[in-house]
Amino acid sequence: MEPTASGHDATVYFRERAGRDSDEFYANPEIGEFWIGPRPSLEQVAGDLGLATRGIADVNVVLEAADDDTLLVREADAAITERVDGVRAPSDGDDALARELSEMRLVKDEYEIDQLRGAIAATANGFEDVIRDLPRITAHARGERLVEGVFNGRARAEGNAVGYDTIAASGPHACILHWTRNNGPVVPGDVILIDAGVEAESYYTADITRTLPISGRFSDTQRLVYETVREAADAAFAIVRPGIRFREIHQAAMAVIARRTAEWGMLPVSAEEALQADNQHHRRYMVHGTSHHLGLDVHDCAQARREMYIDGVLEPGMTFTIEPGLYFQPDDLTVPQQFRGIGVRIEDNILVTADGAENLSITIPRTADDVEAWIAHLSQTE
């Protein structure tokens, strides 16, 4: 992007089409069309994007001319970053650019919201695929991998791919927040925590978590934990509207988590004392945040300034997750035995509207009763 009097002129550089009479077509397994299929022409890309295009070789002139006024997104391409740093000093402006790009994405337009809706709808279908396949999944020694594979099939069918590595965490694995090994069994009587999202062709991604009773019915303790997490999610959603601060969402969810874990005798102090900034005893059972922005990246806008993000004021068009959880480690002696090894998270994707909020993933069952009915219905339709 080259500066002009009124903004910037943008040019896309890419490796253009190689004709059949070129050595590249036949001999290059990385980019030859004989090996990887046809590539678009410069004219096709220019028409699709409405931007000027040039061949990839021409970018060398741009990179060699880099100076202290040149800025780049450092994580976008390691080789380009290294080349630019070779001809200019690393710049604080790079961080400023990353911050500006993040803050520009905090509020989504109608196109972006529509893309998220489509990704969420495809994700709902992926969850239903998994439920329908539970008999085969539970019969396999590494059923978590089948969950991952089934969901990935839906992501490839309806979108670009998965937006991030699927978490298929069954039994005590649900207590490991980023369990992506997905190599364990899916055992009836346990719950399985599935954190997954389809990425649309436009690269906007959903980010949904549902915790399912593998046998189709929650045990009494599983239901108690599940409904507490839902209560926390509902309390957080209830306050979302333009004008509140983003951090208040987390505070609303944590008030429920503190109150319930105190009622269960898990805290050495009262819920009110636990919620004080210097205490936070309840965080032992939920160490992560309740929300993050969502869009082109699963953790969108992450380079934004604190005063724009965690301390920022909500505006219509902002999209983010609400995802409280409770995770009772199998060997945690601070909790009664019947709770140990149970992990539950419920995650929805939220849009701030002019006068409140919309749960974009509300059609994916989320109460304990509705989840049980969902599994029963899909099992009967097979």
C-alpha positions in Angstrom: 0.0 0.0 0.0 1.6 3.2 -1.2 0.6 6.5 0.4 -1.2 9.1 -1.7 -2.6 12.5 -0.9 -6.0 11.0 0.1 -5.0 7.6 1.4 -3.2 4.6 -0.1 -3.0 2.8 -3.4 -3.1 -1.0 -2.9 -1.5 -3.5 -5.1 -1.7 -7.3 -4.8 1.5 -9.2 -5.9 1.1 -12.8 -6.6 2.5 -15.6 -8.8 0.5 -15.4 -12.0 -0.6 -18.1 -14.4 2.1 -20.1 -16.0 1.4 -21.3 -19.6 1.8 -24.9 -20.7 4.8 -23.9 -22.7 6.7 -22.9 -19.6 9.1 -25.1 -17.6 7.3 -24.1 -14.4 4.1 -25.7 -15.6 5.7 -29.2 -15.9 8.7 -29.1 -13.6 7.8 -27.2 -10.4 5.8 -29.5 -7.9 5.2 -26.5 -5.6 3.6 -24.1 -8.0 3.4 -25.8 -11.4 -0.2 -26.0 -12.6 0.4 -29.6 -13.9 1.0 -30.5 -10.2 -1.4 -28.3 -8.2 -4.0 -27.2 -10.7 -4.8 -23.9 -12.5 -4.1 -20.5 -10.9 -6.0 -17.3 -11.7 -4.7 -14.7 -14.0 -3.7 -11.2 -12.9 -6.9 -9.9 -14.6 -9.1 -12.4 -12.8 -7.7 -11.4 -9.4 -8.0 -7.7 -10.2 -11.6 -8.2 -11.1 -12.4 -10.2 -8.0 -10.8 -7.8 -5.6 -11.2 -4.5 -7.3 -7.4 -3.9 -6.7 -4.4 -3.5 -8.9 -2.4 -6.6 -9.4 1.2 -7.4 -10.4 3.4 -10.4 -10.8 5.2 -11.7 -7.7 8.7 -10.9 -9.2 7.9 -7.2 -9.1 7.6 -7.3 -5.3 11.3 -7.5 -5.1 11.6 -3.9 -6.2 9.3 -2.9 -3.4 11.1 -4.9 -0.7 14.5 -3.6 -1.8 13.2 0.0 -1.5 12.0 -0.5 2.1 13.1 2.2 4.5 12.3 3.4 8.0 8.9 4.6 6.8 7.9 1.1 5.7 5.5 -0.8 7.9 4.5 -4.4 7.8 2.4 -6.9 9.6 5.2 -8.9 11.1 3.5 -12.2 11.6 2.0 -12.4 8.1 5.1 -13.7 6.2 8.3 -14.6 8.1 10.5 -14.4 4.9 9.2 -10.9 3.9 9.6 -9.7 7.5 13.2 -10.9 7.5 14.0 -9.2 4.2 12.4 -5.9 5.2 14.3 -6.0 8.6 17.5 -6.5 6.6 17.1 -3.1 4.9 15.6 -1.1 7.7 15.6 -1.1 11.5 12.8 -2.9 13.2 10.1 -0.3 13.7 7.7 0.5 16.5 5.4 1.4 13.7 4.8 -2.3 13.0 3.2 -2.6 16.4 1.2 0.5 15.7 0.0 -0.9 12.4 -1.0 -4.2 14.1 -2.9 -2.3 16.8 -4.7 -0.1 14.2 -5.8 -3.1 12.2 -7.1 -4.8 15.3 -9.0 -1.7 16.4 -10.5 -1.3 12.9 -12.0 -4.7 13.2 -13.7 -4.3 16.6 -17.0 -3.3 15.0 -18.3 -5.5 12.2 -20.4 -4.4 9.2 -23.3 -6.3 7.8 -21.2 -8.4 5.4 -19.0 -9.6 8.3 -22.0 -10.4 10.5 -23.6 -12.4 7.6 -20.4 -14.3 7.2 -20.3 -15.2 10.9 -24.0 -16.3 10.7 -23.1 -18.7 7.9 -20.1 -20.1 9.8 -22.2 -20.6 12.9 -24.9 -22.4 10.9 -22.4 -24.7 9.4 -20.9 -25.3 12.9 -24.4 -26.3 14.2 -24.5 -28.9 11.4 -21.1 -30.2 12.4 -22.3 -30.7 16.0 -25.3 -32.6 14.7 -23.0 -34.8 12.6 -21.1 -35.7 15.7 -24.2 -36.6 17.7 -25.6 -38.8 14.9 -22.2 -40.7 14.8 -22.0 -41.3 18.5 -22.5 -45.1 18.3 -19.5 -45.4 16.0 -17.5 -42.9 18.0 -18.1 -44.6 21.4 -17.2 -48.0 19.9 -13.7 -46.8 18.8 -10.7 -46.8 21.2 -9.8 -43.3 20.1 -13.3 -41.9 19.7 -12.1 -38.3 20.2 -10.3 -38.5 16.9 -13.5 -39.6 15.2 -15.3 -36.6 16.7 -12.5 -34.3 15.3 -12.7 -36.0 11.9 -16.5 -35.9 11.6 -16.6 -32.2 12.4 -13.7 -31.5 10.0 -15.7 -33.2 7.3 -18.5 -30.7 7.8 -16.1 -27.8 7.9 -14.6 -28.8 4.5 -18.0 -29.4 3.0 -19.6 -26.1 4.0 -16.6 -23.8 4.6 -12.9 -23.4 4.1 -11.8 -25.5 7.0 -12.0 -25.5 10.8 -11.2 -22.1 12.3 -8.9 -23.6 14.9 -7.8 -27.0 16.1 -11.0 -28.8 17.3 -11.1 -29.7 21.0 -12.8 -33.0 21.5 -12.3 -33.6 25.2 -14.1 -36.6 26.7 -14.3 -37.5 30.4 -11.4 -36.0 32.4 -9.9 -34.6 29.3 -12.6 -31.9 29.5 -10.7 -30.5 32.4 -7.7 -29.7 30.1 -8.6 -26.3 28.6 -6.8 -26.8 25.2 -7.0 -30.5 24.8 -6.3 -31.0 21.1 -4.6 -34.4 21.2 -8.0 -35.9 20.8 -6.7 -39.5 21.2 -8.9 -40.8 24.0 -12.1 -42.9 24.2 -15.6 -41.4 24.3 -17.1 -43.4 27.1 -20.9 -43.5 27.9 -21.5 -42.0 31.3 -19.0 -39.3 30.8 -19.5 -35.9 29.2 -17.6 -34.7 26.1 -16.7 -31.0 25.7 -16.5 -30.1 22.0 -15.0 -26.7 21.2 -15.1 -26.3 17.4 -15.9 -23.8 14.7 -16.3 -23.8 10.9 -14.3 -21.2 9.0 -16.2 -19.7 6.1 -14.6 -19.3 2.6 -14.2 -15.6 3.6 -12.1 -16.7 6.7 -14.6 -15.5 9.2 -14.9 -18.2 11.8 -17.4 -19.5 14.4 -16.3 -20.5 17.9 -18.8 -22.7 19.7 -18.6 -25.1 22.6 -21.2 -27.6 23.7 -20.8 -30.2 26.5 -22.7 -33.3 25.8 -23.7 -36.3 27.9 -22.3 -39.2 25.9 -25.0 -41.6 27.0 -27.7 -39.0 26.2 -28.5 -38.2 29.8 -26.7 -36.1 32.4 -26.0 -37.6 35.8 -27.3 -35.5 38.7 -23.8 -34.0 39.4 -23.1 -33.4 35.7 -26.4 -31.6 35.3 -25.7 -29.5 38.4 -22.4 -28.4 37.0 -23.8 -27.9 33.5 -26.7 -25.8 34.6 -24.4 -23.7 36.8 -22.2 -22.9 33.8 -25.4 -22.0 31.8 -26.5 -19.8 34.6 -23.2 -18.0 34.4 -23.5 -17.6 30.6 -27.0 -16.3 30.9 -26.0 -13.8 33.5 -23.3 -12.5 31.3 -25.5 -12.3 28.2 -28.2 -10.5 30.2 -26.1 -7.4 30.7 -24.7 -7.1 27.1 -25.8 -3.8 25.5 -24.1 -0.7 24.1 -22.4 1.4 26.7 -21.2 -1.2 29.2 -17.5 -2.2 29.4 -16.3 -5.4 27.9 -14.8 -6.6 31.2 -18.3 -6.4 32.9 -19.3 -9.5 31.0 -16.6 -11.6 32.7 -17.5 -10.1 36.1 -21.2 -11.1 35.7 -20.3 -14.7 34.9 -17.7 -15.0 37.7 -20.2 -13.8 40.3 -22.3 -16.9 39.5 -19.3 -19.2 39.6 -18.2 -17.8 42.9 -21.7 -18.0 44.4 -22.2 -21.6 43.3 -18.8 -23.0 44.3 -19.2 -21.3 47.7 -22.6 -23.0 48.1 -21.0 -26.4 47.3 -18.4 -25.8 50.1 -15.4 -25.6 47.7 -14.2 -22.1 48.8 -12.5 -21.3 52.1 -14.3 -17.9 52.2 -17.7 -16.5 51.2 -18.5 -15.8 47.6 -18.3 -12.0 48.3 -14.8 -12.4 49.8 -13.7 -14.6 47.0 -14.7 -12.0 44.4 -12.4 -9.4 45.9 -9.5 -8.7 43.6 -6.8 -10.0 46.0 -8.7 -13.3 46.6 -10.3 -15.0 43.6 -10.5 -18.5 45.1 -13.1 -19.6 42.7 -10.7 -19.0 39.8 -9.2 -22.3 40.6 -12.1 -23.9 38.8 -12.3 -21.4 35.9 -9.0 -19.8 35.1 -9.8 -18.4 31.6 -11.6 -15.3 30.6 -15.3 -15.3 29.7 -15.1 -13.5 26.4 -12.9 -12.6 23.4 -13.7 -10.8 20.2 -14.5 -13.0 17.1 -14.2 -12.4 13.4 -11.5 -13.0 10.9 -9.5 -14.6 13.7 -10.9 -16.8 16.4 -9.3 -14.4 18.9 -10.0 -11.3 16.8 -8.6 -7.8 17.5 -6.1 -9.2 19.9 -3.6 -6.4 19.3 -6.0 -3.6 20.2 -5.2 -1.4 23.2 -6.5 -2.4 26.5 -8.7 0.7 26.7 -10.3 -0.4 23.4 -10.6 -4.1 24.2 -10.9 -5.4 27.8 -11.7 -1.9 29.1 -13.5 -0.8 26.0 -17.1 0.3 25.7 -19.5 -2.0 23.7 -20.8 -0.7 20.4 -23.4 -2.1 18.0 -21.7 -4.5 15.6 -19.2 -5.9 18.0 -19.0 -9.7 18.0 -17.5 -11.9 20.7 -17.9 -15.1 22.6 -19.4 -15.7 26.0 -17.9 -19.0 27.3 -17.8 -19.6 31.1 -16.8 -23.0 32.3 -16.1 -25.2 35.4 -13.3 -27.7 35.4 -12.8 -30.0 38.4 -9.5 -31.8 38.0 -9.6 -35.6 38.7 -7.1 -35.3 41.5 -8.4 -32.1 43.1 -9.0 -32.8 46.7 -10.7 -29.4 47.3 -13.9 -30.7 45.7 -16.1 -33.6 46.6 -15.3 -36.8 44.8 -18.5 -36.8 42.7 -17.3 -33.5 41.0 -13.8 -34.7 40.2 -13.1 -35.3 36.5 -16.1 -33.2 35.3 -15.4 -30.3 32.9 -18.1 -28.2 31.3 -18.0 -25.2 29.0 -20.8 -23.5 27.1 -19.7 -21.0 24.5 -21.9 -18.9 22.3 -21.2 -16.2 19.7 -22.8 -12.8 20.5 -23.6 -9.7 18.5 -24.1 -6.3 20.1 -27.3 -4.7 18.7 -28.6 -1.1 18.9 -30.5 -1.8 22.1 -29.0 -5.1 23.5 -27.5 -8.2 22.1 -28.3 -11.2 19.9 -27.0 -14.7 20.6 -26.0 -15.8 17.1 -25.7 -19.4 18.1 -29.0 -19.7 20.1 -30.4 -22.4 17.8 -27.7 -24.8 19.0 -29.4 -26.4 22.1 -27.8 -25.2 25.3 -30.0 -26.0 28.4 -29.5 -29.5 29.9 -33.1 -30.5 29.0 -32.7 -29.3 25.4 -29.3 -31.0 25.0 -30.8 -34.3 26.2 -33.8 -33.9 23.8 -31.4 -32.9 21.0 -29.4 -36.1 21.4 -32.5 -38.2 21.7 -34.1 -36.7 18.6 -30.9 -37.2 16.4 -30.5 -40.7 17.7 -34.1 -41.6 16.7 -33.7 -40.1 13.2 -30.9 -42.5 12.3 
